[in-house]
């Protein structure tokens, strides 16, 4: 018996087939951007901000 993968719950009432269609359109665009020089720089900045946010949250929870 195969199990169907459950889609994550969202607040949107968008059918799964429409979400998949959107993902098929956006994925190549996102991949191209992230492989570009500007995309690499932006991703590095985002990672740095995430690390800073994580460290701030850890300090507050102590």
N, CA, C, O and CB atoms as a CASP TS submission, in Angstrom:
PFRMAT TS
TARGET T0000
AUTHOR 0000-0000-0000
METHOD Language model
MODEL 1
PARENT N/A
ATOM      1  N   UNK     1       0.849  -1.172   0.000  1.00  0.00           N
ATOM      2  CA  UNK     1       0.000   0.000   0.000  1.00  0.00           C
ATOM      3  C   UNK     1       0.899   1.242   0.000  1.00  0.00           C
ATOM      4  O   UNK     1       1.763   1.378   0.866  1.00  0.00           O
ATOM      5  CB  UNK     1      -0.968  -0.006   1.228  1.00  0.00           C
ATOM      6  N   UNK     2       0.702   2.136  -0.954  1.00  0.00           N
ATOM      7  CA  UNK     2       1.526   3.343  -1.019  1.00  0.00           C
ATOM      8  C   UNK     2       0.829   4.474  -0.270  1.00  0.00           C
ATOM      9  O   UNK     2      -0.397   4.581  -0.250  1.00  0.00           O
ATOM     10  CB  UNK     2       1.802   3.750  -2.495  1.00  0.00           C
ATOM     11  N   UNK     3       1.651   5.304   0.336  1.00  0.00           N
ATOM     12  CA  UNK     3       1.122   6.459   1.068  1.00  0.00           C
ATOM     13  C   UNK     3       1.264   7.687   0.206  1.00  0.00           C
ATOM     14  O   UNK     3       2.294   7.900  -0.433  1.00  0.00           O
ATOM     15  CB  UNK     3       1.849   6.657   2.425  1.00  0.00           C
ATOM     16  N   UNK     4       0.225   8.490   0.190  1.00  0.00           N
ATOM     17  CA  UNK     4       0.268   9.745  -0.548  1.00  0.00           C
ATOM     18  C   UNK     4       0.945  10.790   0.334  1.00  0.00           C
ATOM     19  O   UNK     4       0.614  10.933   1.511  1.00  0.00           O
ATOM     20  CB  UNK     4      -1.169  10.206  -0.975  1.00  0.00           C
ATOM     21  N   UNK     5       1.892  11.515  -0.247  1.00  0.00           N
ATOM     22  CA  UNK     5       2.583  12.551   0.501  1.00  0.00           C
ATOM     23  C   UNK     5       1.604  13.665   0.816  1.00  0.00           C
ATOM     24  O   UNK     5       0.936  14.187  -0.077  1.00  0.00           O
ATOM     25  CB  UNK     5       3.800  13.091  -0.284  1.00  0.00           C
ATOM     26  N   UNK     6       1.518  14.031   2.095  1.00  0.00           N
ATOM     27  CA  UNK     6       0.591  15.079   2.483  1.00  0.00           C
ATOM     28  C   UNK     6       1.217  16.443   2.258  1.00  0.00           C
ATOM     29  O   UNK     6       2.380  16.673   2.591  1.00  0.00           O
ATOM     30  CB  UNK     6       0.172  14.918   3.942  1.00  0.00           C
ATOM     31  N   UNK     7       0.431  17.338   1.691  1.00  0.00           N
ATOM     32  CA  UNK     7       0.879  18.710   1.477  1.00  0.00           C
ATOM     33  C   UNK     7       0.823  19.451   2.802  1.00  0.00           C
ATOM     34  O   UNK     7      -0.062  19.199   3.620  1.00  0.00           O
ATOM     35  CB  UNK     7       0.011  19.428   0.400  1.00  0.00           C
ATOM     36  N   UNK     8       1.766  20.368   3.020  1.00  0.00           N
ATOM     37  CA  UNK     8       1.728  21.144   4.256  1.00  0.00           C
ATOM     38  C   UNK     8       0.460  22.000   4.321  1.00  0.00           C
ATOM     39  O   UNK     8      -0.047  22.463   3.300  1.00  0.00           O
ATOM     40  CB  UNK     8       2.978  22.033   4.368  1.00  0.00           C
ATOM     41  N   UNK     9      -0.027  22.194   5.519  1.00  0.00           N
ATOM     42  CA  UNK     9      -1.230  23.011   5.720  1.00  0.00           C
ATOM     43  C   UNK     9      -0.875  24.484   5.534  1.00  0.00           C
ATOM     44  O   UNK     9       0.146  24.954   6.036  1.00  0.00           O
ATOM     45  CB  UNK     9      -1.845  22.767   7.136  1.00  0.00           C
ATOM     46  N   UNK    10      -1.721  25.199   4.813  1.00  0.00           N
ATOM     47  CA  UNK    10      -1.528  26.631   4.608  1.00  0.00           C
ATOM     48  C   UNK    10      -2.832  27.358   4.891  1.00  0.00           C
ATOM     49  O   UNK    10      -3.889  26.739   5.011  1.00  0.00           O
ATOM     50  CB  UNK    10      -1.036  26.928   3.169  1.00  0.00           C
ATOM     51  N   UNK    11      -2.746  28.653   4.993  1.00  0.00           N
ATOM     52  CA  UNK    11      -3.940  29.471   5.181  1.00  0.00           C
ATOM     53  C   UNK    11      -4.599  29.807   3.848  1.00  0.00           C
ATOM     54  O   UNK    11      -5.652  30.444   3.813  1.00  0.00           O
ATOM     55  CB  UNK    11      -3.589  30.753   5.928  1.00  0.00           C
ATOM     56  N   UNK    12      -3.982  29.381   2.763  1.00  0.00           N
ATOM     57  CA  UNK    12      -4.499  29.670   1.435  1.00  0.00           C
ATOM     58  C   UNK    12      -5.378  28.527   0.963  1.00  0.00           C
ATOM     59  O   UNK    12      -5.160  27.367   1.313  1.00  0.00           O
ATOM     60  CB  UNK    12      -3.352  29.913   0.443  1.00  0.00           C
ATOM     61  N   UNK    13      -6.356  28.866   0.179  1.00  0.00           N
ATOM     62  CA  UNK    13      -7.239  27.849  -0.376  1.00  0.00           C
ATOM     63  C   UNK    13      -6.865  27.646  -1.844  1.00  0.00           C
ATOM     64  O   UNK    13      -7.670  27.889  -2.743  1.00  0.00           O
ATOM     65  CB  UNK    13      -8.747  28.258  -0.224  1.00  0.00           C
ATOM     66  N   UNK    14      -5.627  27.194  -2.072  1.00  0.00           N
ATOM     67  CA  UNK    14      -5.105  27.000  -3.421  1.00  0.00           C
ATOM     68  C   UNK    14      -4.980  25.501  -3.672  1.00  0.00           C
ATOM     69  O   UNK    14      -4.341  24.801  -2.886  1.00  0.00           O
ATOM     70  CB  UNK    14      -3.726  27.723  -3.610  1.00  0.00           C
ATOM     71  N   UNK    15      -5.569  25.002  -4.738  1.00  0.00           N
ATOM     72  CA  UNK    15      -5.461  23.576  -5.045  1.00  0.00           C
ATOM     73  C   UNK    15      -4.003  23.152  -5.264  1.00  0.00           C
ATOM     74  O   UNK    15      -3.176  23.929  -5.741  1.00  0.00           O
ATOM     75  CB  UNK    15      -6.294  23.242  -6.285  1.00  0.00           C
ATOM     76  N   UNK    16      -3.718  21.913  -4.905  1.00  0.00           N
ATOM     77  CA  UNK    16      -2.357  21.396  -5.002  1.00  0.00           C
ATOM     78  C   UNK    16      -1.812  21.496  -6.430  1.00  0.00           C
ATOM     79  O   UNK    16      -0.641  21.828  -6.613  1.00  0.00           O
ATOM     80  CB  UNK    16      -2.313  19.947  -4.527  1.00  0.00           C
ATOM     81  N   UNK    17      -2.629  21.217  -7.434  1.00  0.00           N
ATOM     82  CA  UNK    17      -2.143  21.251  -8.808  1.00  0.00           C
ATOM     83  C   UNK    17      -1.712  22.667  -9.208  1.00  0.00           C
ATOM     84  O   UNK    17      -0.794  22.829 -10.011  1.00  0.00           O
ATOM     85  CB  UNK    17      -3.226  20.738  -9.766  1.00  0.00           C
ATOM     86  N   UNK    18      -2.368  23.690  -8.652  1.00  0.00           N
ATOM     87  CA  UNK    18      -1.963  25.061  -8.953  1.00  0.00           C
ATOM     88  C   UNK    18      -0.660  25.417  -8.248  1.00  0.00           C
ATOM     89  O   UNK    18       0.171  26.137  -8.802  1.00  0.00           O
ATOM     90  CB  UNK    18      -3.064  26.041  -8.547  1.00  0.00           C
ATOM     91  N   UNK    19      -0.479  24.914  -7.026  1.00  0.00           N
ATOM     92  CA  UNK    19       0.778  25.133  -6.306  1.00  0.00           C
ATOM     93  C   UNK    19       1.934  24.476  -7.062  1.00  0.00           C
ATOM     94  O   UNK    19       3.007  25.065  -7.188  1.00  0.00           O
ATOM     95  CB  UNK    19       0.687  24.573  -4.859  1.00  0.00           C
ATOM     96  N   UNK    20       1.719  23.269  -7.560  1.00  0.00           N
ATOM     97  CA  UNK    20       2.749  22.567  -8.309  1.00  0.00           C
ATOM     98  C   UNK    20       3.085  23.314  -9.599  1.00  0.00           C
ATOM     99  O   UNK    20       4.254  23.406  -9.972  1.00  0.00           O
ATOM    100  CB  UNK    20       2.299  21.136  -8.624  1.00  0.00           C
ATOM    101  N   UNK    21       2.080  23.843 -10.277  1.00  0.00           N
ATOM    102  CA  UNK    21       2.315  24.608 -11.504  1.00  0.00           C
ATOM    103  C   UNK    21       3.142  25.852 -11.208  1.00  0.00           C
ATOM    104  O   UNK    21       4.065  26.180 -11.954  1.00  0.00           O
ATOM    105  CB  UNK    21       0.981  25.001 -12.163  1.00  0.00           C
ATOM    106  N   UNK    22       2.819  26.534 -10.138  1.00  0.00           N
ATOM    107  CA  UNK    22       3.573  27.716  -9.743  1.00  0.00           C
ATOM    108  C   UNK    22       5.020  27.351  -9.420  1.00  0.00           C
ATOM    109  O   UNK    22       5.944  28.063  -9.812  1.00  0.00           O
ATOM    110  CB  UNK    22       2.912  28.394  -8.537  1.00  0.00           C
ATOM    111  N   UNK    23       5.215  26.251  -8.713  1.00  0.00           N
ATOM    112  CA  UNK    23       6.570  25.808  -8.375  1.00  0.00           C
ATOM    113  C   UNK    23       7.371  25.485  -9.632  1.00  0.00           C
ATOM    114  O   UNK    23       8.561  25.794  -9.705  1.00  0.00           O
ATOM    115  CB  UNK    23       6.519  24.579  -7.455  1.00  0.00           C
ATOM    116  N   UNK    24       6.727  24.866 -10.623  1.00  0.00           N
ATOM    117  CA  UNK    24       7.425  24.526 -11.873  1.00  0.00           C
ATOM    118  C   UNK    24       7.886  25.776 -12.626  1.00  0.00           C
ATOM    119  O   UNK    24       8.906  25.744 -13.315  1.00  0.00           O
ATOM    120  CB  UNK    24       6.512  23.687 -12.775  1.00  0.00           C
ATOM    121  N   UNK    25       7.143  26.868 -12.497  1.00  0.00           N
ATOM    122  CA  UNK    25       7.509  28.123 -13.146  1.00  0.00           C
ATOM    123  C   UNK    25       8.612  28.831 -12.361  1.00  0.00           C
ATOM    124  O   UNK    25       9.572  29.335 -12.944  1.00  0.00           O
ATOM    125  CB  UNK    25       6.278  29.037 -13.285  1.00  0.00           C
ATOM    126  N   UNK    26       8.471  28.866 -11.041  1.00  0.00           N
ATOM    127  CA  UNK    26       9.399  29.644 -10.211  1.00  0.00           C
ATOM    128  C   UNK    26      10.748  28.970  -9.986  1.00  0.00           C
ATOM    129  O   UNK    26      11.761  29.662  -9.879  1.00  0.00           O
ATOM    130  CB  UNK    26       8.769  29.918  -8.884  1.00  0.00           C
ATOM    131  N   UNK    27      10.790  27.665  -9.913  1.00  0.00           N
ATOM    132  CA  UNK    27      12.038  26.969  -9.602  1.00  0.00           C
ATOM    133  C   UNK    27      13.179  27.307 -10.561  1.00  0.00           C
ATOM    134  O   UNK    27      14.263  27.657 -10.094  1.00  0.00           O
ATOM    135  CB  UNK    27      11.803  25.487  -9.615  1.00  0.00           C
ATOM    136  N   UNK    28      12.986  27.219 -11.875  1.00  0.00           N
ATOM    137  CA  UNK    28      14.098  27.550 -12.779  1.00  0.00           C
ATOM    138  C   UNK    28      14.558  29.008 -12.642  1.00  0.00           C
ATOM    139  O   UNK    28      15.749  29.299 -12.751  1.00  0.00           O
ATOM    140  CB  UNK    28      13.687  27.280 -14.222  1.00  0.00           C
ATOM    141  N   UNK    29      13.618  29.911 -12.405  1.00  0.00           N
ATOM    142  CA  UNK    29      13.959  31.327 -12.241  1.00  0.00           C
ATOM    143  C   UNK    29      14.799  31.508 -10.986  1.00  0.00           C
ATOM    144  O   UNK    29      15.804  32.220 -11.001  1.00  0.00           O
ATOM    145  CB  UNK    29      12.680  32.202 -12.169  1.00  0.00           C
ATOM    146  N   UNK    30      14.385  30.861  -9.897  1.00  0.00           N
ATOM    147  CA  UNK    30      15.123  30.968  -8.638  1.00  0.00           C
ATOM    148  C   UNK    30      16.506  30.336  -8.761  1.00  0.00           C
ATOM    149  O   UNK    30      17.482  30.885  -8.249  1.00  0.00           O
ATOM    150  CB  UNK    30      14.338  30.302  -7.499  1.00  0.00           C
ATOM    151  N   UNK    31      16.602  29.201  -9.425  1.00  0.00           N
ATOM    152  CA  UNK    31      17.886  28.536  -9.608  1.00  0.00           C
ATOM    153  C   UNK    31      18.844  29.413 -10.415  1.00  0.00           C
ATOM    154  O   UNK    31      20.021  29.527 -10.075  1.00  0.00           O
ATOM    155  CB  UNK    31      17.691  27.183 -10.302  1.00  0.00           C
ATOM    156  N   UNK    32      18.345  30.020 -11.467  1.00  0.00           N
ATOM    157  CA  UNK    32      19.182  30.891 -12.298  1.00  0.00           C
ATOM    158  C   UNK    32      19.679  32.084 -11.492  1.00  0.00           C
ATOM    159  O   UNK    32      20.854  32.444 -11.568  1.00  0.00           O
ATOM    160  CB  UNK    32      18.403  31.375 -13.535  1.00  0.00           C
ATOM    161  N   UNK    33      18.787  32.695 -10.724  1.00  0.00           N
ATOM    162  CA  UNK    33      19.166  33.854  -9.917  1.00  0.00           C
ATOM    163  C   UNK    33      20.207  33.474  -8.864  1.00  0.00           C
ATOM    164  O   UNK    33      21.204  34.174  -8.691  1.00  0.00           O
ATOM    165  CB  UNK    33      17.930  34.460  -9.241  1.00  0.00           C
ATOM    166  N   UNK    34      19.974  32.378  -8.171  1.00  0.00           N
ATOM    167  CA  UNK    34      20.895  31.990  -7.098  1.00  0.00           C
ATOM    168  C   UNK    34      22.248  31.530  -7.623  1.00  0.00           C
ATOM    169  O   UNK    34      23.226  31.515  -6.874  1.00  0.00           O
ATOM    170  CB  UNK    34      20.281  30.891  -6.265  1.00  0.00           C
ATOM    171  N   UNK    35      22.321  31.159  -8.885  1.00  0.00           N
ATOM    172  CA  UNK    35      23.613  30.777  -9.447  1.00  0.00           C
ATOM    173  C   UNK    35      24.360  31.981 -10.025  1.00  0.00           C
ATOM    174  O   UNK    35      25.526  31.865 -10.402  1.00  0.00           O
ATOM    175  CB  UNK    35      23.420  29.718 -10.527  1.00  0.00           C
ATOM    176  N   UNK    36      23.687  33.145 -10.098  1.00  0.00           N
ATOM    177  CA  UNK    36      24.329  34.357 -10.598  1.00  0.00           C
ATOM    178  C   UNK    36      25.206  34.981  -9.515  1.00  0.00           C
ATOM    179  O   UNK    36      25.080  34.644  -8.338  1.00  0.00           O
ATOM    180  CB  UNK    36      23.272  35.368 -11.083  1.00  0.00           C
ATOM    181  N   UNK    37      26.080  35.878  -9.911  1.00  0.00           N
ATOM    182  CA  UNK    37      26.967  36.546  -8.955  1.00  0.00           C
ATOM    183  C   UNK    37      26.160  37.348  -7.936  1.00  0.00           C
ATOM    184  O   UNK    37      26.427  37.277  -6.736  1.00  0.00           O
ATOM    185  CB  UNK    37      27.957  37.468  -9.692  1.00  0.00           C
ATOM    186  N   UNK    38      25.175  38.110  -8.411  1.00  0.00           N
ATOM    187  CA  UNK    38      24.353  38.900  -7.500  1.00  0.00           C
ATOM    188  C   UNK    38      23.560  38.000  -6.562  1.00  0.00           C
ATOM    189  O   UNK    38      23.416  38.310  -5.379  1.00  0.00           O
ATOM    190  CB  UNK    38      23.405  39.808  -8.286  1.00  0.00           C
ATOM    191  N   UNK    39      23.053  36.907  -7.072  1.00  0.00           N
ATOM    192  CA  UNK    39      22.305  35.964  -6.250  1.00  0.00           C
ATOM    193  C   UNK    39      23.171  35.364  -5.157  1.00  0.00           C
ATOM    194  O   UNK    39      22.720  35.185  -4.026  1.00  0.00           O
ATOM    195  CB  UNK    39      21.725  34.862  -7.113  1.00  0.00           C
ATOM    196  N   UNK    40      24.426  35.051  -5.499  1.00  0.00           N
ATOM    197  CA  UNK    40      25.361  34.507  -4.511  1.00  0.00           C
ATOM    198  C   UNK    40      25.621  35.521  -3.398  1.00  0.00           C
ATOM    199  O   UNK    40      25.665  35.161  -2.221  1.00  0.00           O
ATOM    200  CB  UNK    40      26.687  34.108  -5.187  1.00  0.00           C
ATOM    201  N   UNK    41      25.793  36.793  -3.775  1.00  0.00           N
ATOM    202  CA  UNK    41      26.028  37.847  -2.786  1.00  0.00           C
ATOM    203  C   UNK    41      24.806  38.010  -1.882  1.00  0.00           C
ATOM    204  O   UNK    41      24.928  38.087  -0.659  1.00  0.00           O
ATOM    205  CB  UNK    41      26.359  39.186  -3.486  1.00  0.00           C
ATOM    206  N   UNK    42      23.640  38.062  -2.498  1.00  0.00           N
ATOM    207  CA  UNK    42      22.408  38.228  -1.718  1.00  0.00           C
ATOM    208  C   UNK    42      22.186  37.054  -0.772  1.00  0.00           C
ATOM    209  O   UNK    42      21.752  37.241   0.365  1.00  0.00           O
ATOM    210  CB  UNK    42      21.203  38.379  -2.651  1.00  0.00           C
ATOM    211  N   UNK    43      22.483  35.850  -1.239  1.00  0.00           N
ATOM    212  CA  UNK    43      22.314  34.665  -0.404  1.00  0.00           C
ATOM    213  C   UNK    43      23.281  34.701   0.777  1.00  0.00           C
ATOM    214  O   UNK    43      22.905  34.357   1.897  1.00  0.00           O
ATOM    215  CB  UNK    43      22.526  33.385  -1.232  1.00  0.00           C
ATOM    216  N   UNK    44      24.512  35.111   0.534  1.00  0.00           N
ATOM    217  CA  UNK    44      25.491  35.220   1.616  1.00  0.00           C
ATOM    218  C   UNK    44      25.036  36.246   2.655  1.00  0.00           C
ATOM    219  O   UNK    44      25.178  36.019   3.856  1.00  0.00           O
ATOM    220  CB  UNK    44      26.875  35.608   1.055  1.00  0.00           C
ATOM    221  N   UNK    45      24.495  37.360   2.200  1.00  0.00           N
ATOM    222  CA  UNK    45      23.966  38.372   3.127  1.00  0.00           C
ATOM    223  C   UNK    45      22.789  37.814   3.924  1.00  0.00           C
ATOM    224  O   UNK    45      22.675  38.057   5.125  1.00  0.00           O
ATOM    225  CB  UNK    45      23.530  39.638   2.356  1.00  0.00           C
ATOM    226  N   UNK    46      21.924  37.074   3.259  1.00  0.00           N
ATOM    227  CA  UNK    46      20.769  36.494   3.933  1.00  0.00           C
ATOM    228  C   UNK    46      21.220  35.494   5.000  1.00  0.00           C
ATOM    229  O   UNK    46      20.689  35.479   6.110  1.00  0.00           O
ATOM    230  CB  UNK    46      19.835  35.811   2.912  1.00  0.00           C
ATOM    231  N   UNK    47      22.210  34.655   4.651  1.00  0.00           N
ATOM    232  CA  UNK    47      22.718  33.693   5.623  1.00  0.00           C
ATOM    233  C   UNK    47      23.290  34.410   6.843  1.00  0.00           C
ATOM    234  O   UNK    47      23.060  33.999   7.980  1.00  0.00           O
ATOM    235  CB  UNK    47      23.786  32.794   4.982  1.00  0.00           C
ATOM    236  N   UNK    48      24.029  35.472   6.598  1.00  0.00           N
ATOM    237  CA  UNK    48      24.629  36.237   7.685  1.00  0.00           C
ATOM    238  C   UNK    48      23.539  36.832   8.575  1.00  0.00           C
ATOM    239  O   UNK    48      23.656  36.791   9.799  1.00  0.00           O
ATOM    240  CB  UNK    48      25.539  37.350   7.128  1.00  0.00           C
ATOM    241  N   UNK    49      22.493  37.380   7.983  1.00  0.00           N
ATOM    242  CA  UNK    49      21.400  37.964   8.776  1.00  0.00           C
ATOM    243  C   UNK    49      20.667  36.880   9.568  1.00  0.00           C
ATOM    244  O   UNK    49      20.254  37.118  10.703  1.00  0.00           O
ATOM    245  CB  UNK    49      20.407  38.716   7.858  1.00  0.00           C
ATOM    246  N   UNK    50      20.503  35.700   8.981  1.00  0.00           N
ATOM    247  CA  UNK    50      19.855  34.606   9.693  1.00  0.00           C
ATOM    248  C   UNK    50      20.681  34.172  10.896  1.00  0.00           C
ATOM    249  O   UNK    50      20.135  33.897  11.965  1.00  0.00           O
ATOM    250  CB  UNK    50      19.628  33.423   8.756  1.00  0.00           C
ATOM    251  N   UNK    51      21.984  34.112  10.721  1.00  0.00           N
ATOM    252  CA  UNK    51      22.883  33.745  11.811  1.00  0.00           C
ATOM    253  C   UNK    51      22.812  34.785  12.923  1.00  0.00           C
ATOM    254  O   UNK    51      22.757  34.434  14.102  1.00  0.00           O
ATOM    255  CB  UNK    51      24.329  33.601  11.299  1.00  0.00           C
ATOM    256  N   UNK    52      22.814  36.067  12.548  1.00  0.00           N
ATOM    257  CA  UNK    52      22.707  37.142  13.534  1.00  0.00           C
ATOM    258  C   UNK    52      21.380  37.064  14.283  1.00  0.00           C
ATOM    259  O   UNK    52      21.345  37.232  15.502  1.00  0.00           O
ATOM    260  CB  UNK    52      22.851  38.511  12.853  1.00  0.00           C
ATOM    261  N   UNK    53      20.294  36.811  13.566  1.00  0.00           N
ATOM    262  CA  UNK    53      18.977  36.688  14.195  1.00  0.00           C
ATOM    263  C   UNK    53      18.939  35.503  15.157  1.00  0.00           C
ATOM    264  O   UNK    53      18.373  35.592  16.247  1.00  0.00           O
ATOM    265  CB  UNK    53      17.885  36.534  13.124  1.00  0.00           C
ATOM    266  N   UNK    54      19.540  34.408  14.747  1.00  0.00           N
ATOM    267  CA  UNK    54      19.568  33.210  15.576  1.00  0.00           C
ATOM    268  C   UNK    54      20.369  33.467  16.852  1.00  0.00           C
ATOM    269  O   UNK    54      19.969  33.049  17.938  1.00  0.00           O
ATOM    270  CB  UNK    54      20.166  32.024  14.793  1.00  0.00           C
ATOM    271  N   UNK    55      21.488  34.149  16.715  1.00  0.00           N
ATOM    272  CA  UNK    55      22.305  34.461  17.882  1.00  0.00           C
ATOM    273  C   UNK    55      21.565  35.420  18.812  1.00  0.00           C
ATOM    274  O   UNK    55      21.647  35.279  20.032  1.00  0.00           O
ATOM    275  CB  UNK    55      23.652  35.064  17.451  1.00  0.00           C
ATOM    276  N   UNK    56      20.854  36.382  18.259  1.00  0.00           N
ATOM    277  CA  UNK    56      20.076  37.324  19.074  1.00  0.00           C
ATOM    278  C   UNK    56      18.978  36.586  19.840  1.00  0.00           C
ATOM    279  O   UNK    56      18.746  36.857  21.018  1.00  0.00           O
ATOM    280  CB  UNK    56      19.457  38.431  18.185  1.00  0.00           C
ATOM    281  N   UNK    57      18.311  35.661  19.170  1.00  0.00           N
ATOM    282  CA  UNK    57      17.247  34.905  19.812  1.00  0.00           C
ATOM    283  C   UNK    57      17.806  34.018  20.930  1.00  0.00           C
ATOM    284  O   UNK    57      17.168  33.863  21.971  1.00  0.00           O
ATOM    285  CB  UNK    57      16.501  34.054  18.775  1.00  0.00           C
ATOM    286  N   UNK    58      18.976  33.443  20.725  1.00  0.00           N
ATOM    287  CA  UNK    58      19.593  32.602  21.750  1.00  0.00           C
ATOM    288  C   UNK    58      19.962  33.426  22.974  1.00  0.00           C
ATOM    289  O   UNK    58      19.806  32.953  24.100  1.00  0.00           O
ATOM    290  CB  UNK    58      20.835  31.899  21.192  1.00  0.00           C
ATOM    291  N   UNK    59      20.445  34.640  22.781  1.00  0.00           N
ATOM    292  CA  UNK    59      20.818  35.505  23.899  1.00  0.00           C
ATOM    293  C   UNK    59      19.580  35.910  24.691  1.00  0.00           C
ATOM    294  O   UNK    59      19.625  35.978  25.920  1.00  0.00           O
ATOM    295  CB  UNK    59      21.562  36.756  23.393  1.00  0.00           C
ATOM    296  N   UNK    60      18.479  36.179  23.998  1.00  0.00           N
ATOM    297  CA  UNK    60      17.245  36.605  24.664  1.00  0.00           C
ATOM    298  C   UNK    60      16.624  35.473  25.471  1.00  0.00           C
ATOM    299  O   UNK    60      15.985  35.721  26.494  1.00  0.00           O
ATOM    300  CB  UNK    60      16.240  37.120  23.637  1.00  0.00           C
ATOM    301  N   UNK    61      16.802  34.243  25.026  1.00  0.00           N
ATOM    302  CA  UNK    61      16.162  33.116  25.708  1.00  0.00           C
ATOM    303  C   UNK    61      16.945  32.657  26.940  1.00  0.00           C
ATOM    304  O   UNK    61      16.466  31.801  27.684  1.00  0.00           O
ATOM    305  CB  UNK    61      16.003  31.955  24.744  1.00  0.00           C
ATOM    306  N   UNK    62      18.108  33.194  27.162  1.00  0.00           N
ATOM    307  CA  UNK    62      18.913  32.775  28.323  1.00  0.00           C
ATOM    308  C   UNK    62      18.471  33.427  29.563  1.00  0.00           C
ATOM    309  O   UNK    62      19.043  33.183  30.626  1.00  0.00           O
ATOM    310  CB  UNK    62      20.352  33.066  28.114  1.00  0.00           C
TER
END
